[in-house]
Amino acid sequence: MDFGGLNLDRKLKSCPECGHALDYKGLGEYFCRSCDKKIYDDYGKVRHFLEEYPGATVVQIAQATGVDKAKIRMMVQQEKFVINGSSGGSLM
């Protein structure tokens, strides 16, 4: 789906480090066989951050990952993440 330029389903094709093809491992994570780098798409960046910092706010996630707040909100709307209502709107 594309939400005004916020393509949430776009998969990475090549390694930003060396340009070689990436292997998709799932859940927003890729691996480059050429340079042995683990690469994350925007979903993977948010998911990985929330694994370390559960309950972080959208603003905290955006600042730490560089993923646009609107894109994070779209991920929530698509139910890729769940809002934790008991902690004032943080994600889990």
HELIX and SHEET records of a PDB file:
HELIX    1   1 ASP A   42  GLU A   52  1                                  11    
HELIX    2   2 VAL A   58  THR A   65  1                                   8    
HELIX    3   3 LYS A   69  GLN A   77  1                                   9    
HELIX    4   4 GLY A   85  SER A   87  5                                   3    
SHEET    1   A 2 ASP A   2  PHE A   3  0                                        
SHEET    2   A 2 LEU A   6  ASN A   7 -1                                        
SHEET    1   B 3 LEU A  22  GLY A  26  0                                        
SHEET    2   B 3 GLU A  29  CYS A  32 -1                                        
SHEET    3   B 3 LYS A  38  TYR A  40 -1                                        
SHEET    1   C 2 ILE A  83  ASN A  84  0                                        
SHEET    2   C 2 SER A  90  LEU A  91 -1                                        
END                                                                             
